[in-house]
Amino acid sequence: MRQSKLFTKTRREAPKDEVAKNAQLLIRAGYIHKEMAGVYSYLPLGLRVLKKIENVIREEMNAIGGQETALATLHPSENWKKTGGWDGVDVLFKIQSRTEKEYALGQSEEEIVTPIAQEYASSYKDLPVAIYQIGQKYRDELRAKSGIMRGREFGMKDMYSFHETQEDFDRFYEIAKKAYFKVFARCGLTAKVTEASGGAFSEKLSYEFMVLTDAGEDDIIYCSECAHCANVGVSKAAEGDMCPKCGKGKLAKARAAEVGNVFDLGVKYPKAFDFTYKDKNGEAKSPIVGCYGIGTTRLMGTIVEVLSDEKGIVWPKVVAPFSAHLIAISGSNTDVGAEADRLYELLCENGIEVLYDDRDLRAGEKFADADLIGIPVRVVISEKTISEGGFEVSSRTNGETAMVPDSDIVERLRN
């Protein structure tokens, strides 16, 4: 992509009504556009990042046997009335049509996925099964805040698994937990699993995946020696106590952002829809249901909060909008422009995603924009690099710079 043709432009200042760092940087860099409180549009750069986050999640869900679907987000009210959610879920958007029928905008998919599974899982031989979707969700938040980390419209991956027994759900939960850790690690984040209340989704204990950041909305305590971690609201221990799990480490308190969760829904939703399957003895049983969520837009915002610096965004390679940012510092030297054009075509031919800053701007403006946009690798072409027979390659993460010969540049950027 030639930056001169890019739909968006950078901004020096963030909107005055945005206080969240993730929204400030994403708006300034041209990734998102704010429509109103809690609702954002994703522009070309932002959509590229979001799709890459979704692909990471998709790969890990497929790897553990998840099957992708595209579930409806406009729901019949009858389904929500059966589960008690119509009157019991306070963030549910309700719509009345011209025909006086009532609908809900999906804030989760239990009310849709359960009747679907009921049609196809009639025997123990059909279980376990896990299906997921990546799509939009809608919640009537009283106070949308934290930029794209808490909105009224947002992206989410939600997976639902159906099992014969509690033991089989517990088995699959451990598999899903490992997959979640892989997702977050690939996105450049370190997550902790905390115990928390199931809230409106379940009376049972739930598990939340937390990333330490001051931009988070949860207070957690965690052990300095082991993996024990809990939400302050449901923990019997307090900051400074010895760890109740390992007995060695002291518990520390920190602010954290929830990036994923797992709910043991039990048989609540199957019972609401009279969903049973025949077990090995031919008896009718209700399946155990598990729900596994990752907020895709929330994850994007968390990455920005945790990994940005004073200059701008710092994307991990796997989710960056482009692999490399090619910058031509040509001045009036036409040779520099011609060499930059040649390298741009070469990289494109070799399947390397590159944003090519071919704009007629000063070097300082180009470098400031590159820092703000946050592509992991910067490749600079100038009179100096041409005279030395190579290109200046630098890392957005640590600023390390090296001269790379023309003959090695494609392989270097691939790696």
MOGI-V418414 format. One record per helix or strand of 3 or more residues. SS is the DSSP state (H for helix, E for strand). FROM is the first residue (numbers start at 1). LEN is the number of residues. If there is no record, write none. Layout:
ss=SS from=FROM len=LEN
ss=SS from=FROM len=LEN
This chain:
ss=H from=3 len=3
ss=H from=21 len=8
ss=E from=32 len=5
ss=E from=39 len=4
ss=H from=44 len=20
ss=E from=67 len=3
ss=E from=74 len=3
ss=H from=77 len=7
ss=H from=85 len=4
ss=E from=93 len=4
ss=E from=102 len=4
ss=H from=110 len=11
ss=H from=124 len=3
ss=E from=129 len=10
ss=H from=147 len=3
ss=E from=153 len=11
ss=H from=166 len=21
ss=E from=192 len=6
ss=E from=205 len=8
ss=E from=218 len=6
ss=E from=229 len=3
ss=H from=232 len=3
ss=E from=250 len=17
ss=H from=268 len=5
ss=E from=288 len=8
ss=H from=296 len=12
ss=H from=317 len=3
ss=E from=324 len=6
ss=H from=334 len=16
ss=E from=354 len=4
ss=H from=363 len=11
ss=E from=377 len=6
ss=H from=383 len=5
ss=E from=390 len=6
ss=E from=401 len=5
ss=H from=406 len=9
